[in-house]
Amino acid sequence: MATNTADRTLDVREIDGPPFDDIMSALRTLNAGERLELIAPFEPKPLYNVLESRGYTYESEQRDGVWHVLIEEA
């Protein structure tokens, strides 16, 4: 369960089209030790393998029909 606080938030519900590039761009702007909270209308399962392969860890939970994924470098 994602209980930690995030340093930055990206709500992909506000993005037209596939959000992948926006997510990767937001992750590149994080400083060491910072976390990104991703807010999505669906569980971003395809993203999980990409995050792991690029050295990130994540915690996800669904709240009120919306997915919250807390991402940080491993």
C-alpha positions as CSV (number, residue, x, y, z in Angstrom):
1,M,0.0,0.0,0.0
2,A,1.3,3.4,-0.9
3,T,1.4,5.2,2.4
4,N,4.5,7.3,1.9
5,T,4.3,10.9,0.6
6,A,5.5,11.9,-2.8
7,D,7.7,14.8,-3.8
8,R,6.0,15.2,-7.1
9,T,2.7,14.1,-8.6
10,L,1.7,13.3,-12.2
11,D,-2.0,12.8,-12.9
12,V,-2.1,11.0,-16.2
13,R,-5.9,11.4,-16.4
14,E,-5.1,14.9,-17.6
15,I,-2.9,13.7,-20.5
16,D,-4.3,13.2,-24.0
17,G,-2.9,10.1,-25.6
18,P,-0.5,7.5,-24.2
19,P,1.2,8.8,-21.0
20,F,4.4,6.8,-21.2
21,D,6.7,9.5,-22.4
22,D,5.3,11.9,-19.8
23,I,5.9,9.4,-17.0
24,M,9.5,8.7,-18.1
25,S,10.1,12.5,-18.4
26,A,8.8,13.1,-14.9
27,L,11.0,10.3,-13.5
28,R,14.1,11.8,-15.1
29,T,13.4,15.1,-13.3
30,L,13.5,13.5,-9.8
31,N,16.4,14.2,-7.6
32,A,18.0,11.4,-5.6
33,G,15.7,10.1,-2.9
34,E,12.6,11.8,-4.4
35,R,9.4,10.0,-5.1
36,L,6.8,10.4,-7.9
37,E,3.2,9.7,-7.3
38,L,1.4,8.6,-10.5
39,I,-2.4,8.9,-10.6
40,A,-4.1,6.8,-13.2
41,P,-7.7,5.7,-14.0
42,F,-6.5,2.1,-14.4
43,E,-3.7,0.0,-12.9
44,P,-0.7,0.6,-15.1
45,K,0.5,-3.0,-15.2
46,P,2.6,-2.7,-18.4
47,L,4.6,0.1,-16.7
48,Y,5.7,-2.1,-13.8
49,N,8.2,-4.2,-15.8
50,V,9.6,-1.1,-17.4
51,L,10.1,0.5,-14.0
52,E,11.8,-2.6,-12.6
53,S,14.1,-2.9,-15.7
54,R,15.1,0.8,-15.2
55,G,15.9,0.5,-11.5
56,Y,12.7,1.8,-9.9
57,T,10.5,0.3,-7.2
58,Y,6.9,1.0,-6.9
59,E,3.9,0.6,-4.5
60,S,0.4,0.8,-5.9
61,E,-3.1,0.9,-4.5
62,Q,-6.5,1.7,-5.7
63,R,-8.5,4.4,-3.9
64,D,-12.0,5.4,-4.9
65,G,-11.6,3.8,-8.4
66,V,-8.3,5.6,-9.1
67,W,-4.9,4.0,-9.0
68,H,-2.0,5.7,-7.1
69,V,1.5,4.4,-7.8
70,L,4.4,5.7,-5.7
71,I,7.6,5.4,-7.7
72,E,11.2,5.8,-6.5
73,E,14.7,4.7,-7.5
74,A,15.7,1.3,-6.0
